[in-house]
Amino acid sequence: MRYRIISLTALLALGCASPTTRFADYGGGEGWPPAVNAVSPVAGQAGTVVTLKGAYLDDAKEVLIAGEPAAFTVAGAELQVTVPANLGPGASQVVVVVPRGTTAPVTFNVEP
């Protein structure tokens, strides 16, 4: 009985509405964690198309460069991202937002 109480408490802490929520919905199954493993090119100006390769990016909802939304398309296991025009020069953090969370940031250098 104690195990059930702990399990229910853990599910509720994750925001589950009921104990019937699938474990996979919270990262317990395939598709977690999403990750960006490669950025190409690693630097460029506004308008540059950047390829992000990684794991579980195919359901990307948003790509942010320095906190700014960037236009992107999903191309198989890759994302093709266009660097926004309103970014200043320097190192910028890039993250991909998927339904269950956000990737760890990777760096892209915006050139003047």
Biopython code that builds the backbone (N, CA, C, O; Angstrom):
import numpy as np
from Bio.PDB.StructureBuilder import StructureBuilder

atoms = [
    (1, "MET", "N", (0.821, -1.200, 0.000)),
    (1, "MET", "CA", (0.000, 0.000, 0.000)),
    (1, "MET", "C", (0.859, 1.255, 0.000)),
    (1, "MET", "O", (0.510, 2.244, -0.645)),
    (2, "ARG", "N", (1.948, 1.227, 0.698)),
    (2, "ARG", "CA", (2.804, 2.402, 0.752)),
    (2, "ARG", "C", (3.330, 2.776, -0.630)),
    (2, "ARG", "O", (3.440, 3.958, -0.954)),
    (3, "TYR", "N", (3.651, 1.783, -1.438)),
    (3, "TYR", "CA", (4.131, 2.030, -2.793)),
    (3, "TYR", "C", (3.097, 2.795, -3.613)),
    (3, "TYR", "O", (3.458, 3.708, -4.355)),
    (4, "ARG", "N", (1.844, 2.446, -3.497)),
    (4, "ARG", "CA", (0.792, 3.138, -4.241)),
    (4, "ARG", "C", (0.669, 4.596, -3.817)),
    (4, "ARG", "O", (0.450, 5.467, -4.660)),
    (5, "ILE", "N", (0.804, 4.867, -2.560)),
    (5, "ILE", "CA", (0.708, 6.248, -2.080)),
    (5, "ILE", "C", (1.874, 7.064, -2.629)),
    (5, "ILE", "O", (1.680, 8.193, -3.081)),
    (6, "ILE", "N", (3.061, 6.515, -2.594)),
    (6, "ILE", "CA", (4.221, 7.226, -3.125)),
    (6, "ILE", "C", (4.057, 7.433, -4.626)),
    (6, "ILE", "O", (4.346, 8.517, -5.132)),
    (7, "SER", "N", (3.604, 6.428, -5.332)),
    (7, "SER", "CA", (3.421, 6.558, -6.773)),
    (7, "SER", "C", (2.387, 7.617, -7.106)),
    (7, "SER", "O", (2.608, 8.427, -8.006)),
    (8, "LEU", "N", (1.278, 7.631, -6.409)),
    (8, "LEU", "CA", (0.247, 8.626, -6.647)),
    (8, "LEU", "C", (0.780, 10.015, -6.328)),
    (8, "LEU", "O", (0.513, 10.965, -7.065)),
    (9, "THR", "N", (1.526, 10.143, -5.245)),
    (9, "THR", "CA", (2.103, 11.429, -4.870)),
    (9, "THR", "C", (3.076, 11.903, -5.948)),
    (9, "THR", "O", (3.083, 13.080, -6.309)),
    (10, "ALA", "N", (3.885, 10.997, -6.452)),
    (10, "ALA", "CA", (4.842, 11.365, -7.503)),
    (10, "ALA", "C", (4.112, 11.804, -8.765)),
    (10, "ALA", "O", (4.507, 12.784, -9.397)),
    (11, "LEU", "N", (3.070, 11.101, -9.135)),
    (11, "LEU", "CA", (2.297, 11.484, -10.313)),
    (11, "LEU", "C", (1.640, 12.840, -10.139)),
    (11, "LEU", "O", (1.634, 13.654, -11.063)),
    (12, "LEU", "N", (1.096, 13.084, -8.978)),
    (12, "LEU", "CA", (0.454, 14.369, -8.716)),
    (12, "LEU", "C", (1.481, 15.495, -8.734)),
    (12, "LEU", "O", (1.187, 16.599, -9.191)),
    (13, "ALA", "N", (2.687, 15.218, -8.238)),
    (13, "ALA", "CA", (3.743, 16.226, -8.248)),
    (13, "ALA", "C", (4.147, 16.579, -9.672)),
    (13, "ALA", "O", (4.572, 17.706, -9.927)),
    (14, "LEU", "N", (4.025, 15.652, -10.591)),
    (14, "LEU", "CA", (4.336, 15.907, -11.996)),
    (14, "LEU", "C", (3.197, 16.609, -12.721)),
    (14, "LEU", "O", (3.332, 16.964, -13.892)),
    (15, "GLY", "N", (2.081, 16.811, -12.037)),
    (15, "GLY", "CA", (0.966, 17.504, -12.652)),
    (15, "GLY", "C", (-0.050, 16.595, -13.299)),
    (15, "GLY", "O", (-0.909, 17.059, -14.048)),
    (16, "CYS", "N", (0.033, 15.308, -13.024)),
    (16, "CYS", "CA", (-0.925, 14.362, -13.595)),
    (16, "CYS", "C", (-2.294, 14.579, -12.971)),
    (16, "CYS", "O", (-2.414, 14.769, -11.761)),
    (17, "ALA", "N", (-3.294, 14.550, -13.783)),
    (17, "ALA", "CA", (-4.652, 14.714, -13.279)),
    (17, "ALA", "C", (-5.158, 13.426, -12.644)),
    (17, "ALA", "O", (-6.042, 13.454, -11.788)),
    (18, "SER", "N", (-4.600, 12.312, -13.062)),
    (18, "SER", "CA", (-5.035, 11.039, -12.495)),
    (18, "SER", "C", (-3.891, 10.046, -12.560)),
    (18, "SER", "O", (-2.950, 10.240, -13.330)),
    (19, "PRO", "N", (-3.954, 8.981, -11.762)),
    (19, "PRO", "CA", (-2.882, 7.993, -11.787)),
    (19, "PRO", "C", (-2.876, 7.142, -13.052)),
    (19, "PRO", "O", (-2.016, 6.273, -13.196)),
    (20, "THR", "N", (-3.804, 7.369, -13.965)),
    (20, "THR", "CA", (-3.826, 6.596, -15.206)),
    (20, "THR", "C", (-3.006, 7.258, -16.310)),
    (20, "THR", "O", (-2.908, 6.708, -17.407)),
    (21, "THR", "N", (-2.412, 8.432, -16.046)),
    (21, "THR", "CA", (-1.579, 9.098, -17.038)),
    (21, "THR", "C", (-0.400, 8.192, -17.379)),
    (21, "THR", "O", (0.220, 7.605, -16.492)),
    (22, "ARG", "N", (-0.099, 8.086, -18.663)),
    (22, "ARG", "CA", (0.977, 7.203, -19.093)),
    (22, "ARG", "C", (2.329, 7.722, -18.634)),
    (22, "ARG", "O", (2.590, 8.925, -18.654)),
    (23, "PHE", "N", (3.185, 6.792, -18.221)),
    (23, "PHE", "CA", (4.548, 7.116, -17.814)),
    (23, "PHE", "C", (5.292, 7.810, -18.948)),
    (23, "PHE", "O", (6.080, 8.723, -18.701)),
    (24, "ALA", "N", (5.053, 7.390, -20.186)),
    (24, "ALA", "CA", (5.738, 7.967, -21.339)),
    (24, "ALA", "C", (5.414, 9.446, -21.516)),
    (24, "ALA", "O", (6.205, 10.179, -22.111)),
    (25, "ASP", "N", (4.269, 9.899, -21.011)),
    (25, "ASP", "CA", (3.896, 11.303, -21.125)),
    (25, "ASP", "C", (4.838, 12.211, -20.347)),
    (25, "ASP", "O", (4.877, 13.415, -20.599)),
    (26, "TYR", "N", (5.588, 11.663, -19.418)),
    (26, "TYR", "CA", (6.488, 12.457, -18.584)),
    (26, "TYR", "C", (7.931, 12.020, -18.732)),
    (26, "TYR", "O", (8.708, 12.083, -17.779)),
    (27, "GLY", "N", (8.283, 11.582, -19.911)),
    (27, "GLY", "CA", (9.683, 11.295, -20.186)),
    (27, "GLY", "C", (10.107, 9.888, -19.858)),
    (27, "GLY", "O", (11.303, 9.597, -19.889)),
    (28, "GLY", "N", (9.193, 9.007, -19.548)),
    (28, "GLY", "CA", (9.576, 7.662, -19.193)),
    (28, "GLY", "C", (9.709, 6.739, -20.367)),
    (28, "GLY", "O", (10.133, 5.595, -20.209)),
    (29, "GLY", "N", (9.357, 7.206, -21.541)),
    (29, "GLY", "CA", (9.406, 6.328, -22.696)),
    (29, "GLY", "C", (10.220, 6.930, -23.816)),
    (29, "GLY", "O", (11.029, 7.833, -23.605)),
    (30, "GLU", "N", (9.997, 6.426, -24.987)),
    (30, "GLU", "CA", (10.714, 6.888, -26.162)),
    (30, "GLU", "C", (10.451, 8.377, -26.380)),
    (30, "GLU", "O", (9.340, 8.860, -26.160)),
    (31, "GLY", "N", (11.459, 9.079, -26.803)),
    (31, "GLY", "CA", (11.297, 10.492, -27.105)),
    (31, "GLY", "C", (11.770, 11.419, -26.015)),
    (31, "GLY", "O", (11.430, 12.602, -26.012)),
    (32, "TRP", "N", (12.538, 10.906, -25.101)),
    (32, "TRP", "CA", (13.018, 11.764, -24.029)),
    (32, "TRP", "C", (14.416, 11.387, -23.657)),
    (32, "TRP", "O", (14.688, 10.186, -23.645)),
    (33, "PRO", "N", (15.307, 12.236, -23.362)),
    (33, "PRO", "CA", (15.176, 13.682, -23.494)),
    (33, "PRO", "C", (15.528, 14.151, -24.901)),
    (33, "PRO", "O", (16.360, 13.538, -25.570)),
    (34, "PRO", "N", (14.903, 15.230, -25.350)),
    (34, "PRO", "CA", (15.290, 15.793, -26.637)),
    (34, "PRO", "C", (16.670, 16.434, -26.493)),
    (34, "PRO", "O", (17.020, 16.920, -25.418)),
    (35, "ALA", "N", (17.436, 16.436, -27.549)),
    (35, "ALA", "CA", (18.781, 17.010, -27.472)),
    (35, "ALA", "C", (19.221, 17.513, -28.834)),
    (35, "ALA", "O", (18.889, 16.936, -29.870)),
    (36, "VAL", "N", (19.977, 18.607, -28.808)),
    (36, "VAL", "CA", (20.653, 19.094, -30.003)),
    (36, "VAL", "C", (22.103, 18.654, -29.865)),
    (36, "VAL", "O", (22.784, 19.030, -28.912)),
    (37, "ASN", "N", (22.575, 17.850, -30.827)),
    (37, "ASN", "CA", (23.923, 17.305, -30.763)),
    (37, "ASN", "C", (24.901, 17.993, -31.705)),
    (37, "ASN", "O", (26.114, 17.892, -31.521)),
    (38, "ALA", "N", (24.380, 18.698, -32.722)),
    (38, "ALA", "CA", (25.258, 19.358, -33.688)),
    (38, "ALA", "C", (24.581, 20.592, -34.260)),
    (38, "ALA", "O", (23.374, 20.602, -34.502)),
    (39, "VAL", "N", (25.378, 21.631, -34.471)),
    (39, "VAL", "CA", (24.924, 22.883, -35.074)),
    (39, "VAL", "C", (25.844, 23.170, -36.262)),
    (39, "VAL", "O", (27.067, 23.152, -36.125)),
    (40, "SER", "N", (25.247, 23.433, -37.426)),
    (40, "SER", "CA", (26.067, 23.691, -38.604)),
    (40, "SER", "C", (25.373, 24.722, -39.495)),
    (40, "SER", "O", (24.231, 24.506, -39.899)),
    (41, "PRO", "N", (26.025, 25.816, -39.803)),
    (41, "PRO", "CA", (27.312, 26.278, -39.303)),
    (41, "PRO", "C", (27.177, 26.765, -37.862)),
    (41, "PRO", "O", (26.064, 26.904, -37.355)),
    (42, "VAL", "N", (28.298, 27.023, -37.209)),
    (42, "VAL", "CA", (28.272, 27.475, -35.813)),
    (42, "VAL", "C", (28.240, 28.994, -35.704)),
    (42, "VAL", "O", (28.136, 29.539, -34.605)),
    (43, "ALA", "N", (28.331, 29.676, -36.843)),
    (43, "ALA", "CA", (28.287, 31.145, -36.850)),
    (43, "ALA", "C", (27.693, 31.615, -38.176)),
    (43, "ALA", "O", (27.798, 30.938, -39.199)),
    (44, "GLY", "N", (27.071, 32.787, -38.132)),
    (44, "GLY", "CA", (26.503, 33.359, -39.343)),
    (44, "GLY", "C", (25.714, 34.613, -39.039)),
    (44, "GLY", "O", (25.483, 34.952, -37.878)),
    (45, "GLN", "N", (25.307, 35.291, -40.082)),
    (45, "GLN", "CA", (24.536, 36.525, -39.960)),
    (45, "GLN", "C", (23.046, 36.223, -39.938)),
    (45, "GLN", "O", (22.618, 35.083, -40.116)),
    (46, "ALA", "N", (22.268, 37.278, -39.714)),
    (46, "ALA", "CA", (20.811, 37.152, -39.786)),
    (46, "ALA", "C", (20.442, 36.607, -41.156)),
    (46, "ALA", "O", (21.023, 37.001, -42.167)),
    (47, "GLY", "N", (19.483, 35.705, -41.184)),
    (47, "GLY", "CA", (19.057, 35.093, -42.432)),
    (47, "GLY", "C", (19.769, 33.794, -42.753)),
    (47, "GLY", "O", (19.339, 33.060, -43.642)),
    (48, "THR", "N", (20.847, 33.498, -42.048)),
    (48, "THR", "CA", (21.577, 32.248, -42.254)),
    (48, "THR", "C", (20.685, 31.073, -41.891)),
    (48, "THR", "O", (19.985, 31.114, -40.880)),
    (49, "VAL", "N", (20.704, 30.033, -42.700)),
    (49, "VAL", "CA", (19.972, 28.810, -42.385)),
    (49, "VAL", "C", (20.931, 27.886, -41.649)),
    (49, "VAL", "O", (21.997, 27.537, -42.156)),
    (50, "VAL", "N", (20.535, 27.502, -40.459)),
    (50, "VAL", "CA", (21.349, 26.670, -39.572)),
    (50, "VAL", "C", (20.694, 25.299, -39.460)),
    (50, "VAL", "O", (19.476, 25.198, -39.313)),
    (51, "THR", "N", (21.497, 24.254, -39.529)),
    (51, "THR", "CA", (20.988, 22.901, -39.362)),
    (51, "THR", "C", (21.265, 22.437, -37.938)),
    (51, "THR", "O", (22.403, 22.461, -37.470)),
    (52, "LEU", "N", (20.204, 22.016, -37.259)),
    (52, "LEU", "CA", (20.326, 21.438, -35.924)),
    (52, "LEU", "C", (20.061, 19.941, -36.044)),
    (52, "LEU", "O", (19.013, 19.529, -36.539)),
    (53, "LYS", "N", (21.004, 19.139, -35.593)),
    (53, "LYS", "CA", (20.828, 17.689, -35.581)),
    (53, "LYS", "C", (20.774, 17.242, -34.138)),
    (53, "LYS", "O", (21.456, 17.795, -33.276)),
    (54, "GLY", "N", (19.950, 16.228, -33.882)),
    (54, "GLY", "CA", (19.860, 15.753, -32.519)),
    (54, "GLY", "C", (18.892, 14.615, -32.371)),
    (54, "GLY", "O", (18.612, 13.882, -33.319)),
    (55, "ALA", "N", (18.383, 14.477, -31.165)),
    (55, "ALA", "CA", (17.485, 13.381, -30.835)),
    (55, "ALA", "C", (16.111, 13.912, -30.454)),
    (55, "ALA", "O", (15.996, 14.854, -29.670)),
    (56, "TYR", "N", (15.068, 13.301, -31.012)),
    (56, "TYR", "CA", (13.680, 13.579, -30.664)),
    (56, "TYR", "C", (13.282, 15.036, -30.904)),
    (56, "TYR", "O", (12.594, 15.653, -30.090)),
    (57, "LEU", "N", (13.730, 15.565, -32.035)),
    (57, "LEU", "CA", (13.399, 16.943, -32.404)),
    (57, "LEU", "C", (12.257, 17.014, -33.406)),
    (57, "LEU", "O", (11.802, 18.107, -33.743)),
    (58, "ASP", "N", (11.786, 15.867, -33.888)),
    (58, "ASP", "CA", (10.794, 15.841, -34.960)),
    (58, "ASP", "C", (9.443, 16.425, -34.575)),
    (58, "ASP", "O", (8.643, 16.738, -35.455)),
    (59, "ASP", "N", (9.165, 16.581, -33.270)),
    (59, "ASP", "CA", (7.906, 17.202, -32.858)),
    (59, "ASP", "C", (8.136, 18.599, -32.281)),
    (59, "ASP", "O", (7.393, 19.050, -31.410)),
    (60, "ALA", "N", (9.184, 19.283, -32.782)),
    (60, "ALA", "CA", (9.518, 20.628, -32.307)),
    (60, "ALA", "C", (8.341, 21.579, -32.491)),
    (60, "ALA", "O", (7.677, 21.576, -33.527)),
    (61, "LYS", "N", (8.099, 22.376, -31.483)),
    (61, "LYS", "CA", (7.025, 23.379, -31.521)),
    (61, "LYS", "C", (7.572, 24.785, -31.724)),
    (61, "LYS", "O", (6.886, 25.656, -32.260)),
    (62, "GLU", "N", (8.825, 25.003, -31.287)),
    (62, "GLU", "CA", (9.419, 26.335, -31.376)),
    (62, "GLU", "C", (10.932, 26.210, -31.272)),
    (62, "GLU", "O", (11.445, 25.322, -30.591)),
    (63, "VAL", "N", (11.641, 27.107, -31.952)),
    (63, "VAL", "CA", (13.087, 27.224, -31.821)),
    (63, "VAL", "C", (13.364, 28.664, -31.407)),
    (63, "VAL", "O", (12.869, 29.607, -32.026)),
    (64, "LEU", "N", (14.156, 28.821, -30.358)),
    (64, "LEU", "CA", (14.494, 30.151, -29.861)),
    (64, "LEU", "C", (16.000, 30.365, -29.987)),
    (64, "LEU", "O", (16.794, 29.516, -29.581)),
    (65, "ILE", "N", (16.381, 31.500, -30.551)),
    (65, "ILE", "CA", (17.781, 31.907, -30.604)),
    (65, "ILE", "C", (17.883, 33.200, -29.815)),
    (65, "ILE", "O", (17.265, 34.204, -30.167)),
    (66, "ALA", "N", (18.657, 33.169, -28.759)),
    (66, "ALA", "CA", (18.774, 34.320, -27.848)),
    (66, "ALA", "C", (17.397, 34.767, -27.361)),
    (66, "ALA", "O", (17.151, 35.958, -27.173)),
    (67, "GLY", "N", (16.505, 33.800, -27.161)),
    (67, "GLY", "CA", (15.168, 34.087, -26.661)),
    (67, "GLY", "C", (14.178, 34.550, -27.713)),
    (67, "GLY", "O", (13.003, 34.760, -27.410)),
    (68, "GLU", "N", (14.638, 34.711, -28.942)),
    (68, "GLU", "CA", (13.772, 35.173, -30.031)),
    (68, "GLU", "C", (13.301, 33.986, -30.865)),
    (68, "GLU", "O", (14.103, 33.110, -31.190)),
    (69, "PRO", "N", (12.015, 33.938, -31.220)),
    (69, "PRO", "CA", (11.522, 32.850, -32.062)),
    (69, "PRO", "C", (12.181, 32.889, -33.446)),
    (69, "PRO", "O", (12.356, 33.952, -34.042)),
    (70, "ALA", "N", (12.535, 31.709, -33.931)),
    (70, "ALA", "CA", (13.151, 31.596, -35.248)),
    (70, "ALA", "C", (12.290, 30.705, -36.132)),
    (70, "ALA", "O", (11.728, 29.713, -35.667)),
    (71, "ALA", "N", (12.188, 31.060, -37.401)),
    (71, "ALA", "CA", (11.455, 30.227, -38.358)),
    (71, "ALA", "C", (12.240, 28.933, -38.550)),
    (71, "ALA", "O", (13.469, 28.945, -38.609)),
    (72, "PHE", "N", (11.515, 27.810, -38.648)),
    (72, "PHE", "CA", (12.194, 26.531, -38.828)),
    (72, "PHE", "C", (11.303, 25.556, -39.571)),
    (72, "PHE", "O", (10.083, 25.708, -39.626)),
    (73, "THR", "N", (11.950, 24.550, -40.143)),
    (73, "THR", "CA", (11.243, 23.427, -40.759)),
    (73, "THR", "C", (11.898, 22.148, -40.257)),
    (73, "THR", "O", (13.091, 22.114, -39.954)),
    (74, "VAL", "N", (11.089, 21.104, -40.177)),
    (74, "VAL", "CA", (11.588, 19.795, -39.774)),
    (74, "VAL", "C", (11.937, 19.035, -41.042)),
    (74, "VAL", "O", (11.111, 18.903, -41.946)),
    (75, "ALA", "N", (13.160, 18.537, -41.103)),
    (75, "ALA", "CA", (13.625, 17.781, -42.260)),
    (75, "ALA", "C", (14.180, 16.447, -41.756)),
    (75, "ALA", "O", (15.388, 16.302, -41.567)),
    (76, "GLY", "N", (13.302, 15.488, -41.543)),
    (76, "GLY", "CA", (13.729, 14.195, -41.007)),
    (76, "GLY", "C", (14.184, 14.347, -39.570)),
    (76, "GLY", "O", (13.422, 14.799, -38.715)),
    (77, "ALA", "N", (15.432, 13.969, -39.301)),
    (77, "ALA", "CA", (15.973, 14.064, -37.946)),
    (77, "ALA", "C", (16.665, 15.402, -37.715)),
    (77, "ALA", "O", (17.366, 15.571, -36.717)),
    (78, "GLU", "N", (16.477, 16.351, -38.625)),
    (78, "GLU", "CA", (17.123, 17.646, -38.525)),
    (78, "GLU", "C", (16.098, 18.773, -38.519)),
    (78, "GLU", "O", (14.960, 18.609, -38.960)),
    (79, "LEU", "N", (16.533, 19.919, -38.009)),
    (79, "LEU", "CA", (15.743, 21.145, -38.111)),
    (79, "LEU", "C", (16.550, 22.130, -38.939)),
    (79, "LEU", "O", (17.756, 22.282, -38.739)),
    (80, "GLN", "N", (15.882, 22.799, -39.868)),
    (80, "GLN", "CA", (16.488, 23.874, -40.644)),
    (80, "GLN", "C", (15.938, 25.175, -40.062)),
    (80, "GLN", "O", (14.746, 25.463, -40.175)),
    (81, "VAL", "N", (16.819, 25.955, -39.441)),
    (81, "VAL", "CA", (16.418, 27.152, -38.689)),
    (81, "VAL", "C", (17.014, 28.390, -39.339)),
    (81, "VAL", "O", (18.192, 28.409, -39.695)),
    (82, "THR", "N", (16.189, 29.432, -39.492)),
    (82, "THR", "CA", (16.660, 30.702, -40.047)),
    (82, "THR", "C", (16.932, 31.674, -38.910)),
    (82, "THR", "O", (16.064, 31.921, -38.073)),
    (83, "VAL", "N", (18.142, 32.224, -38.883)),
    (83, "VAL", "CA", (18.528, 33.162, -37.831)),
    (83, "VAL", "C", (17.699, 34.439, -37.978)),
    (83, "VAL", "O", (17.685, 35.042, -39.051)),
    (84, "PRO", "N", (17.001, 34.862, -36.905)),
    (84, "PRO", "CA", (16.166, 36.071, -36.970)),
    (84, "PRO", "C", (16.995, 37.331, -37.235)),
    (84, "PRO", "O", (18.175, 37.396, -36.892)),
    (85, "ALA", "N", (16.359, 38.320, -37.847)),
    (85, "ALA", "CA", (17.042, 39.559, -38.225)),
    (85, "ALA", "C", (17.320, 40.485, -37.042)),
    (85, "ALA", "O", (18.222, 41.319, -37.121)),
    (86, "ASN", "N", (16.578, 40.362, -35.962)),
    (86, "ASN", "CA", (16.674, 41.341, -34.868)),
    (86, "ASN", "C", (17.690, 40.973, -33.787)),
    (86, "ASN", "O", (17.621, 41.518, -32.686)),
    (87, "LEU", "N", (18.621, 40.074, -34.063)),
    (87, "LEU", "CA", (19.617, 39.689, -33.067)),
    (87, "LEU", "C", (20.883, 40.521, -33.200)),
    (87, "LEU", "O", (21.322, 40.833, -34.307)),
    (88, "GLY", "N", (21.465, 40.879, -32.057)),
    (88, "GLY", "CA", (22.744, 41.571, -32.067)),
    (88, "GLY", "C", (23.874, 40.565, -32.203)),
    (88, "GLY", "O", (23.670, 39.368, -32.000)),
    (89, "PRO", "N", (25.062, 41.042, -32.543)),
    (89, "PRO", "CA", (26.189, 40.138, -32.718)),
    (89, "PRO", "C", (26.635, 39.521, -31.387)),
    (89, "PRO", "O", (26.447, 40.099, -30.316)),
    (90, "GLY", "N", (27.231, 38.329, -31.492)),
    (90, "GLY", "CA", (27.770, 37.654, -30.318)),
    (90, "GLY", "C", (27.208, 36.253, -30.156)),
    (90, "GLY", "O", (26.415, 35.776, -30.967)),
    (91, "ALA", "N", (27.641, 35.617, -29.090)),
    (91, "ALA", "CA", (27.200, 34.251, -28.792)),
    (91, "ALA", "C", (25.740, 34.260, -28.363)),
    (91, "ALA", "O", (25.339, 35.061, -27.518)),
    (92, "SER", "N", (24.954, 33.375, -28.940)),
    (92, "SER", "CA", (23.525, 33.276, -28.623)),
    (92, "SER", "C", (23.192, 31.834, -28.272)),
    (92, "SER", "O", (23.718, 30.900, -28.876)),
    (93, "GLN", "N", (22.321, 31.664, -27.299)),
    (93, "GLN", "CA", (21.871, 30.339, -26.905)),
    (93, "GLN", "C", (20.703, 29.917, -27.787)),
    (93, "GLN", "O", (19.781, 30.696, -28.029)),
    (94, "VAL", "N", (20.751, 28.678, -28.263)),
    (94, "VAL", "CA", (19.699, 28.116, -29.109)),
    (94, "VAL", "C", (19.051, 26.971, -28.341)),
    (94, "VAL", "O", (19.739, 26.079, -27.844)),
    (95, "VAL", "N", (17.719, 26.999, -28.247)),
    (95, "VAL", "CA", (16.976, 25.903, -27.620)),
    (95, "VAL", "C", (15.812, 25.513, -28.528)),
    (95, "VAL", "O", (15.276, 26.331, -29.276)),
    (96, "VAL", "N", (15.446, 24.249, -28.439)),
    (96, "VAL", "CA", (14.299, 23.732, -29.178)),
    (96, "VAL", "C", (13.245, 23.333, -28.161)),
    (96, "VAL", "O", (13.532, 22.600, -27.215)),
    (97, "VAL", "N", (12.027, 23.813, -28.357)),
    (97, "VAL", "CA", (10.913, 23.504, -27.467)),
    (97, "VAL", "C", (10.098, 22.372, -28.102)),
    (97, "VAL", "O", (9.641, 22.480, -29.240)),
    (98, "VAL", "N", (9.930, 21.301, -27.351)),
    (98, "VAL", "CA", (9.107, 20.167, -27.775)),
    (98, "VAL", "C", (7.954, 20.040, -26.781)),
    (98, "VAL", "O", (7.988, 20.692, -25.738)),
    (99, "PRO", "N", (6.949, 19.236, -27.063)),
    (99, "PRO", "CA", (5.796, 19.172, -26.162)),
    (99, "PRO", "C", (6.122, 18.853, -24.701)),
    (99, "PRO", "O", (5.406, 19.291, -23.801)),
    (100, "ARG", "N", (7.188, 18.100, -24.459)),
    (100, "ARG", "CA", (7.486, 17.709, -23.080)),
    (100, "ARG", "C", (8.614, 18.491, -22.444)),
    (100, "ARG", "O", (9.049, 18.138, -21.348)),
    (101, "GLY", "N", (9.103, 19.532, -23.079)),
    (101, "GLY", "CA", (10.185, 20.291, -22.464)),
    (101, "GLY", "C", (11.026, 21.031, -23.480)),
    (101, "GLY", "O", (10.585, 21.315, -24.594)),
    (102, "THR", "N", (12.235, 21.336, -23.077)),
    (102, "THR", "CA", (13.152, 22.136, -23.877)),
    (102, "THR", "C", (14.525, 21.478, -23.878)),
    (102, "THR", "O", (14.943, 20.899, -22.875)),
    (103, "THR", "N", (15.220, 21.567, -24.999)),
    (103, "THR", "CA", (16.566, 21.014, -25.062)),
    (103, "THR", "C", (17.519, 21.869, -24.233)),
    (103, "THR", "O", (17.224, 23.023, -23.920)),
    (104, "ALA", "N", (18.654, 21.293, -23.887)),
    (104, "ALA", "CA", (19.716, 22.078, -23.273)),
    (104, "ALA", "C", (20.204, 23.069, -24.321)),
    (104, "ALA", "O", (20.196, 22.759, -25.512)),
    (105, "PRO", "N", (20.627, 24.245, -23.899)),
    (105, "PRO", "CA", (21.055, 25.250, -24.876)),
    (105, "PRO", "C", (22.365, 24.871, -25.560)),
    (105, "PRO", "O", (23.247, 24.258, -24.959)),
    (106, "VAL", "N", (22.468, 25.253, -26.832)),
    (106, "VAL", "CA", (23.698, 25.159, -27.590)),
    (106, "VAL", "C", (24.021, 26.560, -28.089)),
    (106, "VAL", "O", (23.145, 27.423, -28.135)),
    (107, "THR", "N", (25.261, 26.785, -28.457)),
    (107, "THR", "CA", (25.683, 28.138, -28.826)),
    (107, "THR", "C", (25.792, 28.308, -30.334)),
    (107, "THR", "O", (26.321, 27.447, -31.038)),
    (108, "PHE", "N", (25.279, 29.436, -30.814)),
    (108, "PHE", "CA", (25.430, 29.872, -32.196)),
    (108, "PHE", "C", (25.939, 31.302, -32.125)),
    (108, "PHE", "O", (25.395, 32.112, -31.375)),
    (109, "ASN", "N", (26.978, 31.628, -32.897)),
    (109, "ASN", "CA", (27.535, 32.967, -32.886)),
    (109, "ASN", "C", (26.946, 33.806, -34.019)),
    (109, "ASN", "O", (27.116, 33.500, -35.199)),
    (110, "VAL", "N", (26.254, 34.867, -33.627)),
    (110, "VAL", "CA", (25.666, 35.781, -34.607)),
    (110, "VAL", "C", (26.748, 36.782, -35.001)),
    (110, "VAL", "O", (27.352, 37.443, -34.156)),
    (111, "GLU", "N", (26.973, 36.872, -36.307)),
    (111, "GLU", "CA", (27.990, 37.781, -36.823)),
    (111, "GLU", "C", (27.341, 39.090, -37.287)),
    (111, "GLU", "O", (26.192, 39.103, -37.729)),
    (112, "PRO", "N", (28.097, 40.190, -37.179)),
    (112, "PRO", "CA", (27.533, 41.481, -37.621)),
    (112, "PRO", "C", (27.352, 41.561, -39.125)),
    (112, "PRO", "O", (26.891, 42.581, -39.638)),
]
sb = StructureBuilder()
sb.init_structure("model")
sb.init_model(0)
sb.init_chain("A")
sb.init_seg("    ")
for serial, (resi, resn, name, xyz) in enumerate(atoms, 1):
    if name == "N":
        sb.init_residue(resn, " ", resi, " ")
    sb.init_atom(name, np.array(xyz, "f"), 0.0, 1.0, " ", f" {name:<3s}", serial, name[0])
structure = sb.get_structure()
